[in-house]
């Protein structure tokens, strides 16, 4: 009888008292080291457009390929060691911003007034958060400022002097505008101005951007993009790069996208989001969605450019309708490539 009463009391206790934590069923942690997925993917681009194959000097072509390979190698190391996709895309874009080869940061092109005005955007596909800066002239790495806006402010985009004041307060590196001067970009502006004076058509040097998209071992997607815009652009002109959904977009349910090309068209057609939406609502594959948007929708309007993207399963798209797109990718299985044409 005594044992029966004891068992009855134990049942009553269990009904009204929580079990000790160690007796509760444990859910696997998606962030724990033991639960890391084996796969990760990284894709970068250094802009769409440029001379036809065979026109660029061989040594310059090699310089681009070597620089992109170095960026991919650094990003691959970070992701392989369990780094996040957000850290990877920011780091890769910063490396390209620091290189005078690309139209971003140090290699930014000049406006019609002979100044460098830069834009950048970044998005976290896990949380759906995003940040951007536009029309900045003194922030050494605009993509770092974009991330700071995302993580340390209540806003999505800051522009011009406001963005620069914010970046300074966040401890980001501020430089004199002369830091961004490169002779190649200055000469390109003079060339375009001369053609305008002679009423000749412009050339492909007007396009250029850098970007990175990544899937990390936690299953999270991120995208980042940075640019100096278009050579000879009007003062204050903003392209698609910092416009979330146009030049930059990431969503863990679908894909991460970074765009490059004629920004006005990419803004009007919300290109990066459109690719994601086609995947989510029409159940299209990444390659099918990207091909339709870039090679049908945009091309039918005479819009030049391309995108890089990675989906939630690690599939890659590097789609463009121009002579060239500087691009590269690397995956956890060791497959790596860089290309221009």
PLY file of the C-alpha trace (Angstrom):
ply
format ascii 1.0
element vertex 341
property float x
property float y
property float z
element edge 340
property int vertex1
property int vertex2
end_header
0.00 0.00 0.00
2.83 2.36 0.90
4.53 1.73 -2.49
1.27 2.40 -4.32
0.83 5.76 -2.58
4.44 6.72 -3.37
4.00 5.95 -7.05
0.74 7.97 -7.11
2.47 10.97 -5.58
5.33 10.69 -8.10
2.86 10.79 -11.00
1.15 13.85 -9.53
4.53 15.56 -9.05
5.52 14.90 -12.66
2.30 16.45 -13.92
2.86 19.76 -12.18
6.64 20.02 -12.07
8.98 20.42 -15.06
11.46 17.66 -15.68
15.12 18.43 -15.05
16.80 19.81 -18.19
18.98 16.76 -18.62
15.86 14.53 -18.84
14.19 16.63 -21.52
14.60 15.61 -25.19
17.46 17.59 -26.72
17.20 19.36 -30.11
20.33 19.38 -32.26
21.92 22.84 -32.47
22.35 24.22 -35.97
25.20 26.40 -34.73
27.20 23.79 -32.78
30.48 22.58 -34.17
29.25 18.97 -34.25
26.31 19.95 -36.43
28.23 21.86 -39.09
27.28 20.89 -42.61
30.10 19.76 -44.85
29.15 22.01 -47.73
29.71 25.70 -48.33
29.90 27.79 -51.50
31.43 31.15 -52.42
30.99 33.13 -55.66
32.51 36.51 -56.52
32.39 38.96 -59.40
34.46 41.93 -60.47
31.94 43.52 -62.81
30.27 42.87 -66.15
31.20 44.55 -69.43
34.55 45.37 -70.91
36.50 44.66 -74.08
35.89 41.63 -76.25
38.07 38.57 -75.79
41.58 39.09 -77.12
41.59 42.87 -76.73
42.80 43.06 -73.13
46.60 42.69 -72.76
47.57 39.24 -71.49
49.38 40.60 -68.43
46.33 42.61 -67.36
44.06 39.63 -67.86
46.39 37.55 -65.67
46.37 40.26 -63.00
42.57 40.07 -62.78
42.54 36.27 -62.63
45.26 36.21 -59.97
43.46 38.80 -57.84
40.16 36.93 -58.01
41.93 33.67 -57.14
43.46 35.29 -54.06
40.06 36.59 -52.97
38.47 33.16 -53.39
41.30 31.49 -51.50
40.85 33.83 -48.53
37.08 33.38 -48.53
37.37 29.61 -48.82
39.65 29.46 -45.79
37.19 31.47 -43.72
34.20 29.33 -44.71
36.06 26.03 -44.33
36.97 26.99 -40.77
33.33 27.61 -39.89
33.14 31.31 -40.66
29.80 32.85 -41.53
28.62 33.75 -45.01
28.19 37.36 -43.85
31.83 37.59 -42.78
32.93 35.92 -46.01
31.11 38.24 -48.41
32.23 41.34 -46.52
35.85 40.22 -46.48
35.90 39.29 -50.18
34.33 42.59 -51.22
36.76 44.54 -49.02
39.67 42.81 -50.72
38.34 43.86 -54.12
37.65 47.38 -52.86
41.32 47.58 -51.89
42.46 46.60 -55.37
42.79 49.31 -58.07
41.81 46.71 -60.68
38.11 46.84 -59.84
35.52 49.61 -59.98
34.97 49.86 -56.23
36.90 51.49 -53.41
40.46 52.18 -54.53
39.60 51.53 -58.19
36.37 53.53 -58.28
35.61 55.42 -61.49
35.14 59.18 -61.71
31.93 61.17 -61.98
31.45 63.89 -64.58
32.83 66.34 -61.98
36.00 64.28 -61.60
35.14 62.83 -58.19
34.72 59.32 -56.79
31.26 58.61 -55.35
30.79 55.06 -54.10
27.85 52.83 -53.15
27.64 49.49 -51.31
25.02 47.10 -49.98
24.95 43.93 -47.88
22.20 41.52 -46.83
21.89 38.67 -44.33
19.64 35.92 -45.69
19.10 34.37 -42.27
17.64 37.40 -40.53
16.46 39.33 -43.58
18.40 42.37 -42.43
20.24 44.68 -44.84
22.41 47.77 -44.87
23.66 50.17 -47.53
25.56 53.40 -48.11
25.46 55.60 -51.19
27.35 58.56 -52.62
30.23 58.28 -50.14
33.61 59.84 -50.88
35.84 59.25 -47.84
35.03 55.76 -46.49
37.90 53.43 -47.40
35.69 50.34 -47.47
32.06 51.22 -48.23
30.93 47.61 -47.72
32.08 47.76 -44.09
29.98 50.89 -43.66
27.00 49.11 -45.21
27.33 46.30 -42.67
27.62 48.82 -39.85
24.37 50.45 -40.99
22.71 47.02 -40.92
23.98 46.00 -37.50
24.43 49.26 -35.60
21.61 51.51 -36.76
17.84 51.30 -37.13
18.09 52.16 -40.82
18.81 50.35 -44.08
20.53 53.10 -46.08
22.57 56.19 -45.30
23.93 58.52 -47.98
26.67 61.08 -48.49
27.89 63.08 -45.51
25.47 61.36 -43.12
26.89 57.97 -44.01
30.43 59.27 -43.57
29.71 60.77 -40.14
28.13 57.48 -39.08
31.10 55.46 -40.38
33.53 57.68 -38.50
31.57 57.20 -35.27
31.74 53.44 -35.79
35.52 53.57 -36.00
35.73 52.69 -39.70
38.72 53.90 -41.68
38.23 57.33 -43.24
40.59 58.54 -45.96
41.17 61.68 -47.99
39.29 61.55 -51.32
42.67 61.57 -53.09
43.16 57.99 -51.90
40.72 56.84 -54.58
42.55 58.51 -57.47
44.03 56.12 -60.04
45.44 57.22 -63.37
43.67 54.47 -65.33
40.25 55.61 -64.08
41.11 59.27 -64.66
42.21 58.51 -68.21
38.99 56.55 -68.77
36.97 59.62 -67.78
38.93 61.85 -70.16
38.36 59.34 -72.94
34.59 59.33 -72.35
34.49 63.13 -72.12
36.37 63.44 -75.39
33.95 61.06 -77.11
31.03 63.08 -75.78
32.64 66.22 -77.14
33.02 64.57 -80.52
29.48 63.17 -80.28
30.76 59.60 -80.51
29.09 56.64 -78.76
30.42 55.67 -75.33
32.27 52.45 -74.55
32.04 49.48 -72.23
34.26 51.11 -69.61
31.15 52.63 -68.03
30.17 49.40 -66.28
31.72 47.76 -63.25
31.01 46.56 -59.74
32.32 43.95 -57.30
30.27 41.49 -55.34
30.21 38.24 -53.40
27.56 35.71 -52.41
28.04 32.77 -50.05
26.39 29.79 -48.41
28.05 28.86 -45.13
28.19 25.59 -43.19
25.26 26.70 -41.03
23.02 26.89 -44.11
22.90 30.69 -44.16
23.11 32.84 -47.29
24.56 36.36 -47.62
25.27 38.84 -50.41
27.38 41.99 -50.69
28.03 44.42 -53.54
30.17 47.56 -53.92
30.78 49.98 -56.78
32.12 53.29 -57.99
29.19 53.47 -60.39
29.47 54.54 -64.01
32.27 56.58 -65.52
31.07 60.16 -66.17
27.90 59.68 -64.12
26.02 62.77 -62.91
26.80 64.05 -59.44
24.56 62.25 -56.95
23.62 59.40 -59.29
22.89 56.17 -57.40
22.80 52.81 -59.14
21.37 49.43 -58.18
24.22 48.30 -55.90
22.89 49.75 -52.61
19.23 49.18 -53.52
18.20 46.05 -51.65
16.35 43.78 -54.07
17.88 45.42 -57.13
21.65 44.95 -56.92
21.88 42.97 -53.68
19.57 40.39 -52.11
19.72 37.31 -49.86
17.01 35.00 -48.55
17.68 31.66 -46.84
14.56 30.20 -48.47
15.90 30.79 -51.98
19.22 32.37 -52.89
21.75 35.18 -52.51
22.37 37.48 -55.49
24.86 40.24 -56.38
24.32 42.14 -59.62
26.48 44.17 -61.99
25.63 46.18 -65.07
23.45 49.09 -66.15
21.98 49.94 -62.77
18.96 51.90 -63.93
17.50 48.78 -65.55
18.37 46.61 -62.57
16.51 49.04 -60.30
13.42 49.20 -62.51
13.17 45.42 -62.65
14.27 44.70 -59.07
16.55 42.10 -60.61
18.02 40.36 -57.56
14.66 40.00 -55.83
13.00 38.96 -59.07
15.31 35.97 -59.34
14.53 34.98 -55.75
10.79 35.50 -56.26
10.71 33.31 -59.37
12.35 30.54 -57.36
9.97 30.95 -54.41
6.68 31.49 -56.22
7.19 29.71 -59.55
9.42 26.96 -58.16
12.05 27.68 -60.81
15.63 26.57 -60.40
18.29 29.20 -59.77
19.75 28.80 -63.25
16.34 29.05 -64.95
15.35 32.15 -62.98
18.68 33.89 -63.58
18.70 33.05 -67.28
15.18 34.41 -67.80
15.83 37.69 -65.98
19.26 38.40 -67.51
19.05 36.90 -70.98
15.39 37.47 -71.78
13.78 40.14 -69.63
16.73 42.56 -69.48
18.23 41.76 -72.86
14.92 42.46 -74.60
15.24 46.06 -73.38
18.88 46.44 -74.33
20.05 46.25 -70.73
23.60 44.98 -70.21
24.90 43.19 -67.15
24.88 40.02 -65.14
24.56 38.40 -61.75
26.26 35.90 -59.51
24.11 33.81 -57.19
24.09 30.75 -54.95
20.96 28.98 -53.76
20.16 27.30 -50.44
21.45 23.98 -51.78
24.77 25.40 -52.98
23.92 25.59 -56.68
25.69 28.41 -58.52
24.68 30.84 -61.26
27.06 33.25 -63.01
24.85 34.65 -65.76
25.64 37.63 -68.00
24.71 39.10 -71.38
27.84 41.21 -71.94
31.20 40.56 -73.61
32.64 39.57 -70.27
32.01 39.24 -66.55
34.93 38.94 -64.17
33.90 36.05 -61.94
34.94 33.09 -59.86
33.65 30.41 -57.51
34.88 27.86 -55.00
33.08 25.10 -53.09
33.77 22.85 -50.12
34.62 19.94 -52.40
37.62 21.87 -53.71
36.17 22.84 -57.08
37.38 26.32 -58.00
37.33 28.48 -61.13
37.99 32.03 -62.25
37.02 33.45 -65.63
36.47 36.63 -67.57
34.84 35.58 -70.86
0 1
1 2
2 3
3 4
4 5
5 6
6 7
7 8
8 9
9 10
10 11
11 12
12 13
13 14
14 15
15 16
16 17
17 18
18 19
19 20
20 21
21 22
22 23
23 24
24 25
25 26
26 27
27 28
28 29
29 30
30 31
31 32
32 33
33 34
34 35
35 36
36 37
37 38
38 39
39 40
40 41
41 42
42 43
43 44
44 45
45 46
46 47
47 48
48 49
49 50
50 51
51 52
52 53
53 54
54 55
55 56
56 57
57 58
58 59
59 60
60 61
61 62
62 63
63 64
64 65
65 66
66 67
67 68
68 69
69 70
70 71
71 72
72 73
73 74
74 75
75 76
76 77
77 78
78 79
79 80
80 81
81 82
82 83
83 84
84 85
85 86
86 87
87 88
88 89
89 90
90 91
91 92
92 93
93 94
94 95
95 96
96 97
97 98
98 99
99 100
100 101
101 102
102 103
103 104
104 105
105 106
106 107
107 108
108 109
109 110
110 111
111 112
112 113
113 114
114 115
115 116
116 117
117 118
118 119
119 120
120 121
121 122
122 123
123 124
124 125
125 126
126 127
127 128
128 129
129 130
130 131
131 132
132 133
133 134
134 135
135 136
136 137
137 138
138 139
139 140
140 141
141 142
142 143
143 144
144 145
145 146
146 147
147 148
148 149
149 150
150 151
151 152
152 153
153 154
154 155
155 156
156 157
157 158
158 159
159 160
160 161
161 162
162 163
163 164
164 165
165 166
166 167
167 168
168 169
169 170
170 171
171 172
172 173
173 174
174 175
175 176
176 177
177 178
178 179
179 180
180 181
181 182
182 183
183 184
184 185
185 186
186 187
187 188
188 189
189 190
190 191
191 192
192 193
193 194
194 195
195 196
196 197
197 198
198 199
199 200
200 201
201 202
202 203
203 204
204 205
205 206
206 207
207 208
208 209
209 210
210 211
211 212
212 213
213 214
214 215
215 216
216 217
217 218
218 219
219 220
220 221
221 222
222 223
223 224
224 225
225 226
226 227
227 228
228 229
229 230
230 231
231 232
232 233
233 234
234 235
235 236
236 237
237 238
238 239
239 240
240 241
241 242
242 243
243 244
244 245
245 246
246 247
247 248
248 249
249 250
250 251
251 252
252 253
253 254
254 255
255 256
256 257
257 258
258 259
259 260
260 261
261 262
262 263
263 264
264 265
265 266
266 267
267 268
268 269
269 270
270 271
271 272
272 273
273 274
274 275
275 276
276 277
277 278
278 279
279 280
280 281
281 282
282 283
283 284
284 285
285 286
286 287
287 288
288 289
289 290
290 291
291 292
292 293
293 294
294 295
295 296
296 297
297 298
298 299
299 300
300 301
301 302
302 303
303 304
304 305
305 306
306 307
307 308
308 309
309 310
310 311
311 312
312 313
313 314
314 315
315 316
316 317
317 318
318 319
319 320
320 321
321 322
322 323
323 324
324 325
325 326
326 327
327 328
328 329
329 330
330 331
331 332
332 333
333 334
334 335
335 336
336 337
337 338
338 339
339 340
